[in-house]
Amino acid sequence: MGLFSFTKEIAIDLGTANTIIVCDGQIVVDEPSVVALDRRTDKVLAVGKEARKMEGRAHEGIRTIRPLRDGVIADFYAAEHMIRGMIKMINFKNRWFSPPLRMVIGIPTGATEVEMRAVRDSSEHAGGREVYMIYEPMAAAVGLGIDVEAPEGNMIVDIGGGTTEIAVISLGGIVSDKSIRIAGDELTADIMEYMRRQHNMKVGEITAEMIKINVGSALTSLESPPEDYTVRGPNQMTSLPMEVPITYQEIAHCLDKSIAKMEVAILSALEQTPPELYADIVRNGIYLAGGGALMRGLDKRFSDKINIPFHIADDPLHAVAKGTGIALKNIDKFKFLIK
């Protein structure tokens, strides 16, 4: 085998909020899905964490872009440069040349042909020689250690940044699925709107995200409640500085409608499930993955509403990435990969 003939294999969880790259079974890149460009020349200034620091803080010469919206590529140019920039962060052993890449990339179940083509084209332009795709709930199930090829029904609810993916999996295929564009970003938008309406305070996306992390809750009564979170920002009317303590109960009320829509989507996927598989799901429970699974009280709220136990993955943020990495190792075995 010649020096230049080896192919490097990488698995990418291309998320609306974060992009995670797995290489040789290890997570080697875990960065926010943000890219900063020079407004005049369109030159890439920063990718990932560095670009995230500029979000909402940059002068008019810099624009920060989140290339993915609702789990799919919204800005082709920025997505290509973001993927390219993140691949450069991987420390390949041979730095003299870029090896040809074989990639497996997670995509939402609701992705259209055009959206899938955008993912494929961006990946190929960023150096992908062979590009495979895997549906995110399937990747999450593989990452959780579920035997997806068994003749048994398992249900996954993957709450990401842009979409909530719900799928019933059996015999290596998706039997029923539902993809809704209500997920982490929508919850952040709800908090921004609530702060504006209820407290007359303007908050940006990053502050709303911090509120969600610190006092986000799906229930108005928690066994171990978080401390109130103090938010500082300008009064909308006077622009004078304000300081407002926010409780988790407030945020539970504020997020109630969006979480209720997730419940409706889960019930809708269950409605389409054949009875035999439904019985398996009731016995096995439903698995929660994605960053949204970390919301306080969400598993309990879903369990109470749907009367089926919900289990949070051990590492919900990385379940899709790990599953994509396992699929990469088993490209010849897993028939559900899309070439």
Disulfide bonds with the S-S distance in Angstrom:
none
